[in-house]
Amino acid sequence: MHTPDQTITCPTCQSQVTLTIDQLREVAVM
């Protein structure tokens, strides 16, 4: 499992960054 920091650092994986942000938002809601 890739860490969110690495995903955000990867500018080429913009789509993955969006997914990571969605997951983080869901976790923040809990």
N, C-alpha and C positions, 0 to 999 in steps of 0.2 A: 504493500500500500504506500503510495507516494504521499509525502507530507504536504499540507496545504501551502507551506512556504515555498517549496520547490515548484508546485504547480503555478503559483502566482508569479514566481521568478521567471517562468518559461513564457515569454511573450508570444511564442509560436503557437502555444496551446491556449488561445483565447477562449475557445469553446469550453475547454476543461476548467478554465478559471471561473467561468459563469457557473458551472455545475458546483464547483467547490464553494463559491459564495452562497449558492442556494442551500447547500448542506449546512454551512456555518449559520445561516439565518435561521434554519429550522432548529438547530441546536440552541441558538440564542433564545428562541421562543420558549423552549422548554424550561 
